[in-house]
Amino acid sequence: MDITIRRIESGEYGALGELTAQAYLRGGMLDFGEEDPYLEVLRDVAGRAAHTEVYVAVDGRGTVLGGVAFVPAGGPYADLAGPGEAEFRTLAVAEEARGRAVGEALVRTCVDRARAVPGCVRVVLSTQPMMHAAHRIYARLGFVRTPERDWAPVENVPLLTYALEL
């Protein structure tokens, strides 16, 4: 499959926002379904792009297949990253593109990007316990679980954490 990973263009914000929202909804990752307040955050790619680097995976026709937000430490969109760290958030792949290494390509882009950040020694991330396919990608790329950093953004929404030493 012909996949290109690049920075998002503003005309793609809506497509990536809806793709991300649907990936989380259909994957059962939103406790309140269509009423979940995080759905608005997932759709707000313009907001992410204002504070982070948003990358998309596109096919040869330019169709958005997935996306991710790369977040250096200290930015307003950082949840987990501390000094010397970067993180990525809102990794999502369209249902029809799953199993084609799109997610892995997006994660590799974030790792490569982190290596280019002066002083960055680690990439960290938060993930939901049921995101098993993502966990397999992280393990394959050398990320390790960091249970001491696990957290919950809201009550009864536990997040697991992983880290990759650069």
Number of C-alpha atoms within 10 A of each C-alpha: 9 9 19 16 19 14 14 22 12 10 9 15 21 14 16 30 23 18 22 26 24 20 19 21 17 11 12 13 17 17 13 12 14 13 10 13 12 16 20 14 15 22 20 18 26 19 13 22 19 11 16 21 17 25 23 29 27 19 17 10 8 11 14 23 25 29 31 28 26 29 29 26 20 15 13 12 21 19 17 21 22 17 12 16 23 29 26 27 24 22 21 27 28 19 14 8 16 14 11 13 14 25 25 19 19 26 24 16 18 25 22 12 17 24 16 10 13 8 11 19 15 20 28 26 26 24 19 15 14 13 14 11 11 18 19 12 17 21 14 11 14 13 20 16 19 15 11 8 15 16 16 12 9 8 7 8 13 15 18 20 21 21 22 21 13 13
